[in-house]
Amino acid sequence: MNGQPSTLGQVAQRAHDLDRATTFYRDILGLRHIATYDPPGLVFFDLGNTRLLIEKAAPSARLYLRVTDIHAAIAHLKSLNVEIVEEPQLTFTDGEGTFGPPGAEVWIAAFTDSEGNVLCLIT
């Protein structure tokens, strides 16, 4: 490989129904819709510095979406009748500062999207 990878450029997620998935990712999660190409059946969203590709041929991926307030984010998803698979829970306290400031807590919660994929929120 010529040069080391420095960021994640794009990730793909499976969708059985592109219109339904577009509504979920745009209206429920609030991601900015970039473009739709149908055919062949590709929908792109802006996820920070990464493009999120929604397509029928993609495998299901476990996406961890960073939020600042996991409890508020889960409450918002519940208010929109999103299925919560796992309530927020403390999964790790970074005593050494391996992933951030020493003592930072990592909380994770899980929910399903409109296509049955499990996605996670992480602090």
Wavefront OBJ file of the C-alpha trace (Angstrom):
o trace
v 0.000 0.000 0.000
v 1.324 3.408 -0.933
v 0.905 5.442 2.269
v -0.901 4.605 5.473
v -4.680 4.986 5.792
v -5.500 7.986 7.947
v -9.308 8.071 8.104
v -12.326 5.976 7.241
v -13.681 7.315 3.948
v -16.869 5.307 3.523
v -18.822 2.533 5.186
v -21.703 0.556 3.671
v -24.896 -0.617 5.344
v -27.529 -3.042 4.044
v -31.068 -1.912 3.255
v -33.939 -3.953 1.884
v -36.046 -0.857 1.124
v -34.011 2.205 0.084
v -36.876 4.682 0.519
v -37.647 3.442 4.031
v -33.930 3.453 4.937
v -33.507 6.967 3.518
v -36.351 8.192 5.701
v -34.832 6.529 8.778
v -31.276 7.808 8.350
v -32.365 11.301 7.233
v -35.416 11.943 9.422
v -34.848 9.760 12.513
v -31.053 9.964 12.867
v -30.794 13.407 11.274
v -27.957 12.585 8.883
v -27.474 14.873 5.890
v -28.550 13.158 2.659
v -25.874 13.642 -0.017
v -27.245 11.815 -3.065
v -29.372 8.941 -4.312
v -28.534 6.947 -7.435
v -31.358 4.580 -8.341
v -30.595 2.611 -10.393
v -28.360 1.005 -9.236
v -29.799 1.597 -5.751
v -27.283 3.634 -3.755
v -28.012 6.269 -1.108
v -25.245 8.371 0.446
v -25.266 10.272 3.749
v -22.745 12.526 5.456
v -21.499 10.997 8.703
v -18.866 13.505 9.788
v -15.728 12.808 7.766
v -17.148 9.511 6.504
v -19.707 8.760 3.809
v -22.407 6.291 4.761
v -23.558 4.224 1.788
v -26.928 2.494 2.042
v -27.419 -0.276 -0.522
v -29.245 -3.550 -0.996
v -26.107 -5.549 -1.790
v -24.140 -4.440 1.285
v -23.754 -6.720 4.308
v -25.135 -5.603 7.630
v -22.583 -3.539 9.565
v -22.443 -2.640 13.258
v -22.094 1.142 13.258
v -21.129 2.951 16.475
v -22.420 6.518 16.293
v -20.784 8.943 18.727
v -23.127 11.162 20.754
v -22.490 13.625 23.565
v -25.525 12.649 25.682
v -26.407 8.969 25.255
v -29.412 9.124 27.601
v -30.968 12.053 25.713
v -30.262 10.352 22.366
v -31.966 7.116 23.471
v -34.924 9.080 24.859
v -35.247 10.833 21.489
v -35.135 7.533 19.580
v -37.761 6.054 21.922
v -40.022 9.061 21.291
v -39.837 8.186 17.583
v -40.739 4.531 18.294
v -37.295 3.203 17.388
v -36.684 -0.266 18.853
v -34.056 -0.084 21.596
v -32.082 -3.335 21.808
v -29.831 -2.341 24.714
v -30.328 0.512 27.152
v -27.309 2.754 27.846
v -24.735 1.051 30.002
v -21.248 1.854 31.191
v -18.956 -0.560 29.378
v -15.496 0.796 30.153
v -13.686 3.347 32.288
v -10.466 4.399 30.595
v -8.196 4.585 33.628
v -5.017 4.734 31.558
v -6.196 7.227 28.936
v -5.826 4.689 26.116
v -8.774 6.001 24.090
v -9.073 9.520 25.475
v -8.636 11.368 28.740
v -7.768 9.169 31.739
v -10.908 8.291 33.662
v -13.259 8.877 30.718
v -16.299 6.618 30.725
v -17.479 4.773 27.620
v -21.224 4.200 27.470
v -22.925 2.134 24.759
v -26.570 1.585 23.794
v -28.024 -0.305 20.821
v -31.070 0.104 18.589
v -32.349 -1.187 15.256
v -32.735 0.807 12.087
v -35.661 0.505 9.690
v -33.988 -2.477 8.003
v -33.323 -4.570 11.103
v -29.616 -3.683 11.342
v -28.330 -3.151 14.883
v -26.629 0.202 15.395
v -24.981 1.502 18.550
v -24.597 4.836 20.235
v -21.324 5.453 22.049
v -20.008 8.271 24.219
l 1 2 3 4 5 6 7 8 9 10 11 12 13 14 15 16 17 18 19 20 21 22 23 24 25 26 27 28 29 30 31 32 33 34 35 36 37 38 39 40 41 42 43 44 45 46 47 48 49 50 51 52 53 54 55 56 57 58 59 60 61 62 63 64 65 66 67 68 69 70 71 72 73 74 75 76 77 78 79 80 81 82 83 84 85 86 87 88 89 90 91 92 93 94 95 96 97 98 99 100 101 102 103 104 105 106 107 108 109 110 111 112 113 114 115 116 117 118 119 120 121 122 123
